């Protein structure tokens, strides 16, 4: 079957737009083909700085013929209705129509045959529409036509359109159309400098081969592989290794059509600047890679650049130009770093009083004080030194006001660590300056130093409580203040470090700190959850109880449960098990929740677990039906005197034993033992349902047996709410 080749040749397309543009082109063309009844075998799109290209193979040469039936008027209908029907269906007379019998009468049915069109004609119709409606994030108009209504908008001036269609064994035809005066054809162009002459192409294989001969590597993945391979080899030849950077590689591959890898150098004196600053300078300003000594791991005074041309002088002029710019940039970075070192971190703090963190949450200075106080509360709970935690919280944000971070925001925190070490701070304090932001994503490392953990938790809890109180919660896909990331970060910190922490107690401290700070907006929000009271006369326990209840009402508990589900699901756990554990209430020790979920998951994978779940669900279903029928619940202890069958007595005895054994196991946090105790319920539950008729004719016996079923449900709640577990 025929294949389509389409190329849109233009001025340079920004690298950041190329991948999505190629995918959009493939999607838009193939969607239109399918909508027109032209199913295809495969499609692939490509992008270079100067072109988008698409090949679709296995397209039928012609649309299938369509036959549809159209219902007309009743037999005997007025002539006007009949004529309208004939005109709409293209029939010459009613003799060509069928009559369909219906309970409402006989109706005329017209068979409409629509012959399929040649695929090349369909393509000539849909491709101009796709080009005119292409979804560039930014586009422009140009030339004399730009002032006319309906002129083409494209990311950069579009110069040529190549569109061919045909069988592999035959000379393809040009798909003829025009867009804004640009007529389609089969002429493209090679590399701007190395092979700028026009090239006549036929089909994709011919097109790709001729472009390669004209110094254009069409496939971006092939360009990436070439850059990476050559860069590694060039570094290895100098006894160095490449510092790989996938994001930079993707960008550089979008800047060149014919990658030529070269190596430059800079003065060793710049290596006194932190490695991360050197890398950020070279990466951000010149799109170059850095290299390091394979033995020491330290950066070397060389860099890798990727040119788009094979220079006659072997690239000496290109290297010299890049060296000149990088030398100037590194001089600036070195100056920023040395200037920053002259000012102590704490001397920068007064400036935060003039910087608003959020209009309802106050200044950065106020936020730092809150984090400092909360870190002091958390420190003993995570094994951190209180004084160090307070000191770290005091200094953690100060590098935001340094020259280096102002120039390179991506090194915030890291520079705080370097500056803290330079002024003689404790290593844990310095580490916390960097690590309190972590983890910032699923691939980011989790802080392990107790001081870092205390400050990181304080920072994230202050953020969550503050934004939750002013009702800036995440909605749908929108989370402008990264509250989901903050919650997931807290969960990962606690679980990865095996930290036992009662979150709601800590949240209670955070709400108290906010209220003590005099922040009106947050205090009003918190009071709306927990109500106002005289906290000076209220016990700590009562305050915590009110806060916990308020957090539930505010949705924050549910929010944390959802985030925990996300985290555990990534680890292979079932989300319904998290629901089952959270449903017990009062669950705020995330580490214990995870361990309970893990034990519950293992138990339910066993035959005992599966059968007990089925029995518990059966008991719950019967209770739900009978409670609805009687409009009452069957709480309370059953009357042992009403047990008439041995299966009732055996089940009652087993429930009492399991309640005690499972409860004791949960109390000592041995969840595996609690599940083993639960397994003992399976035989008597099975026997009960096999031998006992619950809805006995005697109302008292029936009520007693329903209470016994309720006891099954109550016993299993020692470990989880089984009603939340999916079958």
Secondary structure, DSSP 4 states (H G I P E B T S, - for coil): -EEEEEEEEESPPPHHHHHHHHHHHHHHHHHHHHHTT---SEEEEEEETTEEEEEEEEE-SBPPPEEEEEEEEETT--HHHHHHHHHHHT-SSGGGSEEEEETTEEEEEEEEEEPPPBHHHHHHHHHHHHHHT---SS-B--SGGGGSTT---BSS-EEEEEEEEE-TTSPPEE---EETTEEEESEEE--TTT--SEEE--SHHHHHHHHHHTT----HHHHHHHHHHHHHHHHHHTTEEE---HHHHHHHHTT-SS-EEEEEE--GGGGGS-HHHHHHHHHHHH--EEEEETTT-PEEEEEEEEESS--TTTTHHHHHHHHHHHHHHHHHHHHHHHHHHTS-GGGGGGGGGGSEEETTTEEHHHHHHHHHHHHHHHHHHHT--HHHHHHHHHHTTGGGGSHHHHH-GGGTTHHHHHHHHHTT--HHHHHHHHHTT---STTSPPP-SHHHHHHHHHHHHHHHHHHHHTT---BTTB-TT-HHHHHHHHHHHHHHTT---BHHHHHHHHHHHHHHTT-HHHHHHHHHHH----TTTS-HHHHHHHHHHHHHHHTHHHHHHHHHHHHHHHTT--HHHHHHHHTTS---BHHHHHHHHHHHHHHHHSHHHHHHHHHHHHHHHHHHHHHHHHTS---S---GGG--SHHHHHHHHHHHHHHHHHHHHHHTT-HHHHHHHHHTHHHHHHHHHHH--SS-SSHHHHHHHHHHHHHHHHHHTTT--GGGS--
